[in-house]
Amino acid sequence: MSSSLDITCPSPRVNFQSLGQFVGKRVTIVGSVVGVDGNTLQLKTSDDQVVNIQMQGAVPQCKVLEVQGMVASPNTVTEESCCPFGDNFDMANYNELCKLVNNPAYRTMFHP
């Protein structure tokens, strides 16, 4: 059985606090859509900050969105792919996951 999942270039899960550490790298970020201006989406992250997402395709019509993309600046991500998470997602639990994943004591467990 083959899979289309690409594990050769993992994307760390981040919140706003850790986003700046990954400028020029691919990340995965989840947030609530709070605004859209043309191809720029404003995403409220799990730690209650706003990130600009430069969308490459259509903006999904949902409340919560997972975006994978390249970090262009400490508050901007250029979208490569996105996945709607619907309207009911526990942002507090996701934020705790982001803190754990990016904690130096545990980072090697999540980032090879």
PLY file of the C-alpha trace (Angstrom):
ply
format ascii 1.0
element vertex 112
property float x
property float y
property float z
element edge 111
property int vertex1
property int vertex2
end_header
0.00 0.00 0.00
1.50 3.35 -0.98
0.86 6.70 0.67
1.06 10.23 -0.67
2.16 11.55 2.74
5.55 13.25 2.35
7.66 12.68 5.46
10.94 13.86 3.92
10.39 17.47 4.98
8.48 17.64 8.27
6.64 20.84 9.17
6.79 21.72 12.85
3.53 22.69 14.48
3.75 26.25 15.74
1.79 28.97 17.44
2.53 32.71 17.14
5.13 32.62 19.92
7.31 30.06 18.11
6.61 31.22 14.52
9.52 33.70 14.41
12.04 30.90 15.00
11.14 29.39 11.63
11.52 32.28 9.15
12.39 30.74 5.77
11.15 27.30 6.82
7.96 25.32 6.36
5.56 25.12 9.32
2.05 24.00 10.19
-0.16 26.47 12.02
-3.79 26.29 13.12
-6.06 29.21 13.83
-9.47 30.81 13.59
-10.19 32.92 10.54
-10.80 36.51 11.70
-10.59 38.34 8.40
-9.86 38.22 4.69
-8.42 41.01 2.54
-7.98 39.86 -1.06
-5.59 36.88 -0.92
-4.48 37.65 2.63
-6.20 35.77 5.43
-5.92 36.88 9.06
-5.66 33.85 11.32
-6.00 34.11 15.11
-3.53 31.57 16.46
-3.95 29.24 19.41
-2.07 31.76 21.61
-4.48 34.59 20.64
-2.27 36.49 18.19
-2.97 37.30 14.54
-0.88 35.94 11.66
-1.24 36.97 8.03
-1.56 34.05 5.63
-0.77 34.77 1.99
-3.16 32.37 0.28
-2.13 30.80 -3.03
-5.58 29.41 -3.75
-9.17 29.97 -2.75
-9.90 30.88 0.84
-11.79 28.01 2.52
-15.17 28.82 4.05
-14.71 27.57 7.60
-13.95 28.96 11.03
-10.81 26.94 11.91
-8.06 26.23 9.42
-4.77 24.33 9.40
-2.21 25.95 7.09
1.09 24.49 5.95
3.47 26.95 4.37
6.71 28.90 4.40
7.32 31.52 7.08
8.00 34.79 5.24
8.35 36.93 8.39
7.62 36.58 12.11
3.92 37.26 11.43
3.40 36.08 7.82
3.10 32.60 6.30
2.84 31.88 2.57
0.32 29.05 2.24
1.28 25.89 0.37
-1.69 23.81 1.49
-4.57 24.14 3.90
-7.13 21.93 5.53
-10.41 23.12 7.01
-10.91 21.96 10.60
-14.57 22.96 10.72
-16.09 25.20 13.34
-15.39 23.29 16.56
-11.71 22.87 17.48
-10.05 23.04 20.90
-7.46 25.80 20.45
-6.31 25.61 24.08
-5.27 21.96 23.70
-3.57 22.73 20.38
-1.65 25.56 22.04
-0.41 23.20 24.75
0.73 20.79 22.03
2.66 23.60 20.30
4.39 24.53 23.56
5.36 20.91 24.18
6.55 20.26 20.61
8.76 23.36 20.65
10.14 22.89 24.16
13.89 22.16 23.89
13.55 19.33 26.44
11.17 17.43 24.12
11.95 18.81 20.66
13.87 15.72 19.47
10.80 13.58 20.06
8.88 15.64 17.49
11.55 17.08 15.16
14.02 14.50 13.93
0 1
1 2
2 3
3 4
4 5
5 6
6 7
7 8
8 9
9 10
10 11
11 12
12 13
13 14
14 15
15 16
16 17
17 18
18 19
19 20
20 21
21 22
22 23
23 24
24 25
25 26
26 27
27 28
28 29
29 30
30 31
31 32
32 33
33 34
34 35
35 36
36 37
37 38
38 39
39 40
40 41
41 42
42 43
43 44
44 45
45 46
46 47
47 48
48 49
49 50
50 51
51 52
52 53
53 54
54 55
55 56
56 57
57 58
58 59
59 60
60 61
61 62
62 63
63 64
64 65
65 66
66 67
67 68
68 69
69 70
70 71
71 72
72 73
73 74
74 75
75 76
76 77
77 78
78 79
79 80
80 81
81 82
82 83
83 84
84 85
85 86
86 87
87 88
88 89
89 90
90 91
91 92
92 93
93 94
94 95
95 96
96 97
97 98
98 99
99 100
100 101
101 102
102 103
103 104
104 105
105 106
106 107
107 108
108 109
109 110
110 111
